[in-house]
Amino acid sequence: MKKMRISFILLSSLLLISACNNASSNSGSNSDKKSIIVTDMVGREVEVIPGSYKRVVCIGAGALRMYSYIGDVNLLAGVEDIDNISLTDRPKMFDGVARPYFIAYQDIFKELRSCGVGGPNAQIVEEAKILACNPDIVISEYEDVKIANDLQTYLEVPVLTLKYGSKGVFDDYVKQSFEMLGKAFDKEERALELNNYIDVCKNDIFNRTANLNNEESSKKVYVCGLGQWGTTNHLMTAKNYEPFNVAHINNICDSVLTNNGIQSIEEEVFVDIGKDVDVMIIDAAAVKNIKPLYQNNPTMFDECKAWQEGEVYLQMPYNAYYTNLEIVLINTYFNAKCVYPELFLDIDMDELTDEVTFKFLDEKLNDEIKTYQHSYGGYQKIDTNTFFN
């Protein structure tokens, strides 16, 4: 018995020494991770320890999407109900719209607990649900200093606010948000890779269209059906539309609208400019609303030159719980191809969609995007005799 007791003591001692050594080793590895200060998109200075976070929660329109581009979705500790298809009682207004981040990672999202309802009709921070997810960092798209500070105080973990801006994938806020996420999650190379890819694509489109002849540059183009927090139709258009700026496309609304951004025009204005519209591009988000209008009044586009000449095209919806950034990039190529087809003969939209979604999300999603109800089969030239019937 004495011999057995000595052996047990020796074994216990060895296990204790081993545990202490492991603890010391782990402590040393953690101490190697030094904290840094990052400035988020609402100007707050937040202390983070790059690459240390294991439980991530994203809140607010577009936060999860942007994190999915840069971070590891396997670290998510919770998800808003709008992105969890396993729930019956959840916002479903975007279910018919292809959101590439959701398509790519929905199987992961549906296994996570709720960090809030989410969606455009529930823009509130649900602190108790977030706390229940036990996050060690929160990524927020609530662009409000007080909201971020209050939540950070409540949770006692870093809260980083990102921002999209008004120019979609081409906005500096997007680039800076990627950089911020890269620093926080030790993914700086990934952030740089994605920002560089966007720049390469932007420069490609810009340079292809930089030296237009008079006939090409004189084409007047009308874009409509742009979604913005609600229903949209053929009268919802934009002034200073960034995809058109990048592609040197002559936006007919730049001369008739006063304020920049997405906005509605009067029916009379649409009819008045319609006779000069050479190319019309409809965002697929508006088809469900335009169709009953057209069936009720089949003459509504009779004064539109592009409609009468069959120069009407369908781009994919890009605003669905904020901006699908990869779709904006693909749309910009498509817009340029519609207006200047000879300059983009080498661009196949199916191949391009797979390339861009793979770069953003590591998944080729062209085929799946096409199957969504409000994709209507994907990028296309509309047959004006049948499409809205």
C-alpha positions as CSV (number, residue, x, y, z in Angstrom):
1,M,0.0,0.0,0.0
2,K,2.8,2.4,0.9
3,K,4.4,1.8,-2.5
4,M,1.1,2.4,-4.3
5,R,0.6,5.7,-2.3
6,I,4.1,6.9,-3.3
7,S,3.3,6.1,-7.0
8,F,0.0,8.0,-6.8
9,I,1.8,11.0,-5.2
10,L,4.4,11.0,-7.9
11,L,1.8,10.7,-10.7
12,S,-0.2,13.6,-9.2
13,S,2.9,15.7,-8.9
14,L,3.8,15.0,-12.5
15,L,0.3,15.9,-13.7
16,L,0.4,19.1,-11.6
17,I,3.8,20.1,-13.1
18,S,2.5,19.3,-16.6
19,A,-0.6,21.5,-16.0
20,C,1.6,24.3,-14.6
21,N,3.8,24.1,-17.6
22,N,0.9,24.2,-20.0
23,A,-0.7,27.1,-18.2
24,S,2.7,28.9,-18.3
25,S,2.9,28.2,-22.0
26,N,-0.7,29.4,-22.7
27,S,-0.1,32.5,-20.6
28,G,3.0,33.2,-22.6
29,S,1.1,32.9,-26.0
30,N,-1.6,35.2,-24.8
31,S,0.8,37.7,-23.6
32,D,2.4,37.8,-27.0
33,K,-0.9,39.2,-28.4
34,K,-0.6,42.9,-27.7
35,S,-3.5,45.2,-27.7
36,I,-3.8,48.0,-30.2
37,I,-6.1,50.9,-30.6
38,V,-8.3,51.1,-33.7
39,T,-10.6,53.9,-34.8
40,D,-14.0,52.7,-35.9
41,M,-16.2,54.3,-38.5
42,V,-17.9,56.6,-36.1
43,G,-14.6,57.9,-34.8
44,R,-14.4,55.9,-31.5
45,E,-11.0,54.7,-30.4
46,V,-11.4,51.1,-29.3
47,E,-8.8,48.8,-27.7
48,V,-8.6,45.4,-29.3
49,I,-6.3,42.4,-29.2
50,P,-5.9,41.2,-32.8
51,G,-6.7,37.6,-33.5
52,S,-7.8,36.8,-30.0
53,Y,-11.5,36.8,-30.4
54,K,-13.4,33.5,-30.4
55,R,-17.1,34.6,-30.0
56,V,-18.3,37.2,-32.5
57,V,-21.7,38.8,-32.8
58,C,-22.7,41.1,-35.6
59,I,-25.7,43.5,-35.3
60,G,-27.4,45.9,-37.6
61,A,-28.0,46.1,-41.3
62,G,-25.1,44.7,-43.2
63,A,-22.8,44.0,-40.3
64,L,-22.8,40.2,-40.7
65,R,-22.4,40.5,-44.5
66,M,-19.3,42.7,-44.1
67,Y,-17.8,40.5,-41.4
68,S,-18.4,37.4,-43.6
69,Y,-16.1,38.9,-46.3
70,I,-13.2,39.3,-43.9
71,G,-13.6,37.2,-40.8
72,D,-14.2,33.5,-39.9
73,V,-17.9,32.8,-39.8
74,N,-17.1,29.7,-37.6
75,L,-16.4,32.2,-34.8
76,L,-19.9,33.6,-34.7
77,A,-21.7,33.1,-31.4
78,G,-25.1,34.5,-32.5
79,V,-27.0,35.7,-35.5
80,E,-30.0,38.0,-36.1
81,D,-33.3,36.2,-36.8
82,I,-33.5,37.7,-40.3
83,D,-30.4,35.5,-41.2
84,N,-31.6,32.3,-39.5
85,I,-33.9,30.3,-41.8
86,S,-34.5,27.7,-39.1
87,L,-36.9,30.1,-37.4
88,T,-40.6,30.3,-38.3
89,D,-41.1,33.8,-36.7
90,R,-38.6,36.0,-38.4
91,P,-38.4,38.9,-40.9
92,K,-38.7,37.4,-44.4
93,M,-38.9,40.4,-46.6
94,F,-35.6,39.6,-48.2
95,D,-36.0,35.9,-48.6
96,G,-36.7,36.2,-52.3
97,V,-33.6,38.3,-53.0
98,A,-30.2,36.7,-53.5
99,R,-27.9,37.9,-50.7
100,P,-24.6,36.1,-51.5
101,Y,-23.3,36.1,-47.9
102,F,-26.5,34.4,-46.8
103,I,-26.4,31.9,-49.6
104,A,-22.8,30.9,-48.8
105,Y,-23.2,30.6,-45.0
106,Q,-26.9,30.0,-44.2
107,D,-26.1,26.5,-42.9
108,I,-23.8,28.0,-40.3
109,F,-26.2,30.8,-39.4
110,K,-29.1,28.5,-38.7
111,E,-27.3,26.8,-35.9
112,L,-26.7,29.9,-33.9
113,R,-28.7,31.5,-31.2
114,S,-30.5,34.8,-31.6
115,C,-28.7,38.1,-31.0
116,G,-31.8,40.1,-32.0
117,V,-34.6,40.2,-34.6
118,G,-32.8,42.3,-37.2
119,G,-34.3,43.6,-40.4
120,P,-35.4,47.1,-41.5
121,N,-38.4,47.1,-39.2
122,A,-36.5,46.1,-36.0
123,Q,-33.6,48.4,-36.0
124,I,-33.0,48.2,-32.2
125,V,-30.1,46.8,-30.2
126,E,-31.4,43.9,-28.1
127,E,-28.8,44.0,-25.3
128,A,-30.0,41.0,-23.3
129,K,-30.0,38.7,-26.4
130,I,-26.5,39.9,-27.3
131,L,-25.3,39.3,-23.8
132,A,-26.8,35.8,-23.8
133,C,-24.5,35.0,-26.8
134,N,-21.5,35.7,-24.5
135,P,-19.6,37.5,-27.2
136,D,-16.0,38.7,-26.8
137,I,-16.4,41.3,-29.5
138,V,-19.4,42.9,-31.3
139,I,-19.4,44.2,-34.9
140,S,-22.1,46.9,-35.3
141,E,-23.7,48.8,-38.2
142,Y,-25.6,51.1,-35.9
143,E,-23.7,54.3,-36.9
144,D,-24.2,56.0,-33.5
145,V,-21.5,56.8,-31.0
146,K,-23.9,56.6,-28.0
147,I,-25.2,53.2,-29.0
148,A,-21.7,51.8,-29.4
149,N,-20.5,53.3,-26.1
150,D,-23.5,52.1,-24.2
151,L,-23.3,48.6,-25.6
152,Q,-19.6,48.4,-24.9
153,T,-20.1,49.4,-21.3
154,Y,-23.0,47.0,-20.9
155,L,-21.1,44.0,-22.4
156,E,-17.6,44.9,-21.3
157,V,-16.2,43.8,-24.6
158,P,-15.1,45.8,-27.7
159,V,-17.8,47.1,-30.0
160,L,-16.6,48.2,-33.4
161,T,-18.9,50.2,-35.7
162,L,-18.5,49.9,-39.5
163,K,-20.0,51.9,-42.3
164,Y,-21.0,51.4,-45.9
165,G,-21.3,54.9,-47.2
166,S,-23.3,56.0,-50.3
167,K,-21.1,54.7,-53.1
168,G,-21.5,51.0,-52.5
169,V,-18.5,48.8,-53.1
170,F,-16.5,51.8,-54.3
171,D,-16.9,53.8,-51.1
172,D,-13.9,54.7,-49.0
173,Y,-15.9,53.7,-45.9
174,V,-16.1,50.2,-47.2
175,K,-12.3,50.1,-47.7
176,Q,-11.7,51.5,-44.2
177,S,-14.3,49.1,-42.6
178,F,-12.4,46.1,-44.2
179,E,-9.2,47.5,-42.9
180,M,-10.6,47.8,-39.4
181,L,-12.0,44.3,-39.4
182,G,-8.6,43.1,-40.7
183,K,-6.8,44.6,-37.8
184,A,-9.2,43.4,-35.2
185,F,-9.3,39.8,-36.4
186,D,-5.6,39.5,-37.6
187,K,-6.9,39.4,-41.1
188,E,-5.0,42.3,-42.6
189,E,-3.8,40.4,-45.6
190,R,-7.4,39.3,-46.4
191,A,-8.6,42.9,-46.1
192,L,-5.8,44.1,-48.4
193,E,-6.5,41.4,-50.9
194,L,-10.2,42.3,-51.1
195,N,-9.6,46.0,-51.3
196,N,-7.0,45.5,-54.0
197,Y,-9.3,43.3,-56.0
198,I,-12.1,45.9,-55.9
199,D,-9.5,48.5,-57.1
200,V,-8.4,46.3,-60.0
201,C,-12.0,45.8,-61.1
202,K,-12.8,49.4,-60.8
203,N,-9.8,50.5,-62.7
204,D,-10.5,47.9,-65.4
205,I,-14.0,49.3,-66.0
206,F,-12.8,52.9,-65.8
207,N,-10.0,52.4,-68.2
208,R,-12.0,50.4,-70.8
209,T,-14.5,53.3,-71.0
210,A,-12.1,56.2,-70.5
211,N,-11.7,57.1,-74.2
212,L,-15.2,56.9,-75.7
213,N,-16.0,58.2,-79.1
214,N,-18.8,60.8,-79.5
215,E,-21.5,58.3,-80.4
216,E,-20.7,56.2,-77.4
217,S,-20.4,59.0,-74.9
218,S,-23.7,60.6,-76.1
219,K,-25.8,57.6,-75.0
220,K,-28.3,58.7,-72.3
221,V,-29.0,56.0,-69.7
222,Y,-31.8,55.7,-67.1
223,V,-31.4,53.4,-64.1
224,C,-34.4,52.7,-61.9
225,G,-35.9,50.3,-59.4
226,L,-33.2,51.0,-56.9
227,G,-34.2,49.7,-53.5
228,Q,-34.0,52.0,-50.4
229,W,-35.7,51.0,-47.2
230,G,-39.0,50.2,-48.9
231,T,-40.8,49.5,-52.1
232,T,-39.4,50.7,-55.4
233,N,-40.6,51.0,-59.0
234,H,-39.6,52.6,-62.3
235,L,-39.6,56.1,-60.8
236,M,-37.0,55.3,-58.2
237,T,-33.7,56.4,-59.7
238,A,-30.5,58.2,-58.7
239,K,-28.3,61.2,-59.3
240,N,-24.6,60.8,-59.2
241,Y,-24.9,57.0,-59.3
242,E,-21.5,55.6,-58.6
243,P,-21.5,52.6,-60.9
244,F,-22.3,55.0,-63.8
245,N,-19.5,57.3,-62.7
246,V,-17.0,54.4,-62.7
247,A,-18.1,53.3,-66.2
248,H,-18.4,56.7,-67.7
249,I,-22.1,56.3,-68.3
250,N,-24.1,59.4,-69.1
251,N,-26.8,59.3,-66.4
252,I,-29.8,61.2,-67.8
253,C,-31.0,62.0,-64.3
254,D,-27.9,64.0,-63.4
255,S,-29.3,66.9,-65.4
256,V,-32.8,66.8,-64.0
257,L,-32.3,66.1,-60.3
258,T,-30.9,68.5,-57.7
259,N,-29.8,66.2,-54.8
260,N,-27.4,63.3,-55.0
261,G,-28.4,59.8,-54.2
262,I,-31.4,57.4,-54.7
263,Q,-34.7,59.2,-54.9
264,S,-38.1,59.1,-56.6
265,I,-39.0,61.3,-59.6
266,E,-42.4,62.4,-60.7
267,E,-44.2,60.5,-63.4
268,E,-44.3,63.6,-65.5
269,V,-40.5,63.9,-65.3
270,F,-40.1,60.3,-66.3
271,V,-42.3,60.8,-69.4
272,D,-40.5,64.0,-70.3
273,I,-37.0,62.5,-70.3
274,G,-38.2,59.1,-71.6
275,K,-38.0,60.2,-75.3
276,D,-34.2,60.8,-74.8
277,V,-33.4,57.6,-72.9
278,D,-31.2,55.3,-75.1
279,V,-30.7,52.6,-72.5
280,M,-32.9,51.7,-69.6
281,I,-31.5,49.5,-66.7
282,I,-34.0,48.1,-64.2
283,D,-33.0,46.8,-60.9
284,A,-34.7,43.4,-60.4
285,A,-35.9,44.5,-56.9
286,A,-38.6,46.6,-58.6
287,V,-40.0,44.0,-61.0
288,K,-42.6,42.8,-58.5
289,N,-44.0,46.4,-58.3
290,I,-43.6,47.4,-61.9
291,K,-45.4,44.3,-63.2
292,P,-48.9,45.1,-61.8
293,L,-48.5,48.8,-62.7
294,Y,-47.7,47.8,-66.3
295,Q,-50.5,45.2,-66.5
296,N,-52.9,48.0,-65.3
297,N,-51.5,50.5,-67.8
298,P,-49.6,48.8,-70.7
299,T,-48.9,52.3,-72.2
300,M,-46.8,53.5,-69.3
301,F,-43.5,53.1,-71.2
302,D,-44.8,54.2,-74.6
303,E,-42.9,57.5,-74.5
304,C,-39.6,55.8,-73.4
305,K,-37.3,55.5,-76.4
306,A,-35.3,52.6,-74.9
307,W,-38.4,50.6,-74.2
308,Q,-39.6,51.1,-77.8
309,E,-36.2,50.1,-79.2
310,G,-35.8,47.1,-77.0
311,E,-32.8,48.5,-75.1
312,V,-34.0,47.6,-71.6
313,Y,-31.9,45.5,-69.3
314,L,-32.2,43.7,-65.9
315,Q,-29.5,44.0,-63.2
316,M,-29.5,42.1,-59.9
317,P,-30.9,43.6,-56.7
318,Y,-28.1,44.9,-54.6
319,N,-30.0,46.6,-51.7
320,A,-31.3,43.8,-49.4
321,Y,-30.6,44.4,-45.7
322,Y,-28.1,47.0,-46.8
323,T,-25.8,46.6,-49.8
324,N,-24.6,43.4,-51.4
325,L,-21.2,44.8,-52.2
326,E,-20.2,42.0,-54.6
327,I,-23.5,42.5,-56.5
328,V,-22.7,46.2,-57.0
329,L,-19.4,45.3,-58.5
330,I,-20.9,42.8,-60.9
331,N,-23.7,45.2,-61.7
332,T,-21.2,47.9,-62.7
333,Y,-19.6,45.5,-65.2
334,F,-23.1,44.7,-66.5
335,N,-24.1,48.3,-66.8
336,A,-21.0,49.0,-68.8
337,K,-21.6,46.0,-71.0
338,C,-25.2,47.1,-71.7
339,V,-24.1,50.6,-72.7
340,Y,-20.8,49.8,-74.4
341,P,-21.1,46.2,-75.6
342,E,-18.2,46.3,-77.9
343,L,-15.8,47.2,-75.1
344,F,-16.9,44.2,-72.9
345,L,-17.2,41.4,-75.4
346,D,-14.8,39.3,-73.3
347,I,-17.0,39.6,-70.2
348,D,-19.3,36.6,-69.6
349,M,-21.7,37.5,-66.8
350,D,-22.0,34.0,-65.5
351,E,-18.2,33.6,-65.3
352,L,-17.8,37.0,-63.8
353,T,-20.4,36.4,-61.1
354,D,-18.7,33.2,-60.1
355,E,-15.3,35.0,-60.0
356,V,-16.5,37.9,-57.9
357,T,-18.5,35.8,-55.4
358,F,-15.6,33.4,-55.0
359,K,-13.3,36.3,-54.3
360,F,-15.6,37.8,-51.7
361,L,-17.0,34.6,-50.1
362,D,-14.9,31.7,-51.3
363,E,-18.0,30.3,-53.1
364,K,-19.1,30.3,-56.8
365,L,-22.7,31.4,-56.5
366,N,-23.9,32.3,-60.0
367,D,-26.2,29.4,-60.4
368,E,-27.8,29.8,-57.0
369,I,-28.2,33.6,-57.4
370,K,-30.2,32.9,-60.6
371,T,-32.7,30.6,-58.9
372,Y,-33.9,33.3,-56.4
373,Q,-37.4,34.5,-57.0
374,H,-36.4,38.1,-57.5
375,S,-33.5,37.4,-59.7
376,Y,-35.8,36.4,-62.6
377,G,-33.2,34.2,-64.1
378,G,-30.3,36.6,-63.8
379,Y,-28.7,39.3,-65.9
380,Q,-30.5,39.8,-69.2
381,K,-31.9,41.9,-71.9
382,I,-35.6,42.3,-71.3
383,D,-38.1,41.3,-73.9
384,T,-40.4,44.3,-73.5
385,N,-43.2,42.4,-75.3
386,T,-43.4,39.6,-72.7
387,F,-41.4,40.3,-69.6
388,F,-44.0,42.3,-67.6
389,N,-47.1,40.5,-68.9
